[in-house]
Amino acid sequence: MSAACDEDSPIGPSCAYVISPTRVAFASTGGPGTIQITTLPSCIWTATTTDSWLAFTSASSGQGTGTLTFAVSANPAAAERTGVVALADQTVVIVQAAAGSQVPCVYSVVPVEFVQHWHQTGGDIALTTTAGCAWT
């Protein structure tokens, strides 16, 4: 199990964020997406993007663990495009296929860093990918 924050710190909890997924792929037609934010209840987060084809459909800020929802507009261009959502202290990469193309394979592993106390055993690592994409 991965802890989002160190609650045992002598100076109080510090905010750390676990974002999932960190990369998302969309077909050229676009559609809805979600990003999960995990942190302590007192930690504040904000999401921003400068890409006009990405729009937040939920509040773009919050406190504690939450979910950010967004929509991706259709891509009319003949080229794949990539956008970024800055969220808390991290980024989420959004890849969208060119008009008439298949969805590109995108992979995300969470957490990318795993710290475990000596008295704990086990843990979880999540791998997500685009439907139809292979992994080993």
Long-range contacts (C-beta under 8 A, 24 or more apart in sequence): 1-116, 1-120, 1-122, 1-123, 1-124, 2-111, 2-114, 2-115, 2-116, 2-123, 2-124, 3-115, 4-38, 4-39, 4-40, 5-39, 5-40, 5-43, 7-40, 13-40, 13-42, 15-39, 15-40, 15-42, 15-43, 15-44, 15-88, 16-43, 17-43, 17-45, 17-87, 17-88, 17-89, 17-90, 18-110, 18-111, 19-87, 19-88, 19-90, 19-92, 19-110, 20-108, 20-110, 20-126, 20-128, 21-92, 21-108, 21-110, 21-128, 22-90, 22-91, 22-92, 22-93, 22-108, 22-110, 22-112, 23-92, 23-93, 23-94, 23-95, 23-106, 23-107, 23-108, 24-92, 24-93, 24-94, 24-95, 24-106, 24-108, 25-95, 25-96, 25-97, 25-103, 25-104, 25-105, 25-106, 25-130, 26-72, 26-94, 26-95, 26-96, 26-97, 26-103, 27-96, 27-97, 27-101, 27-102, 27-103, 28-74, 28-75, 28-96, 28-97, 28-98, 28-99, 28-100, 28-101, 29-74, 30-71, 30-72, 30-73, 30-74, 30-75, 30-96, 31-71, 31-72, 32-57, 32-69, 32-70, 32-71, 32-72, 33-69, 33-70, 33-71, 33-72, 33-94, 34-67, 34-68, 34-69, 34-70, 35-67, 35-68, 35-69, 35-70, 35-85, 35-87, 35-92, 36-65, 36-66, 36-67, 37-62, 37-65, 37-66, 37-67, 37-68, 37-87, 37-88, 38-65, 39-64, 39-65, 39-88, 40-64, 41-65, 43-88, 45-87, 45-88, 46-87, 46-88, 47-85, 47-86, 47-87, 48-85, 48-86, 49-83, 49-84, 49-85, 49-86, 50-84, 51-83, 51-84, 51-94, 53-81, 53-83, 53-96, 54-83, 54-85, 54-94, 72-96, 74-99, 75-99, 80-104, 103-130, 103-131, 103-132, 104-130, 105-129, 105-130, 105-132, 105-133, 106-130, 106-133, 107-133, 107-135
